[in-house]
């Protein structure tokens, strides 16, 4: 991952903490580049991702999830029993 610090200087520990933060926030996605813009006491984070292709989404009870692991056992069983239709 390429990291750019813009508008000031930041030590490696701070950079590592921001990398951990975006890693947790965007779990399951590969971050290609992280731009950290320092503006006084504030920091703006901008991420570019490697996986720009469409990711499969599962609709469950009127909300979307990108991973079956986020669903409870009953919903996982329900999805596994559904018949897939061709497009």
C-alpha positions, 0 to 999 in steps of 0.5 A, a space after each residue: 500500500 502506498 501512503 502519502 502524507 500531505 500538508 505536514 509531517 507524521 511519524 511512522 507510529 501515527 501512520 500505522 494507526 491510520 492504516 489500521 483504522 482504514 483496514 478495519 473500516 474497509 475490511 475485505 477490501 484491498 487498499 491500493 493507496 492512502 492519502 493522509 491530508 493534515 489540516 491543522 488539528 484535523 486529518 482527512 483520509 482518502 483511500 483508493 482500492 485495488 478491488 474496483 470490480 463489483 462485489 456480490 451483495 446479499 439482500 436480507 431483510 431489506 438491508 445489504 451485506 457483502 459477506 454471508 458471515 455477517 448473517 446469523 445461522 438461520 439466514 445463512 441456511 435460508 440463502 443456502 437453500 435458495 434456488 439460483 436463477 440464471 440471468 
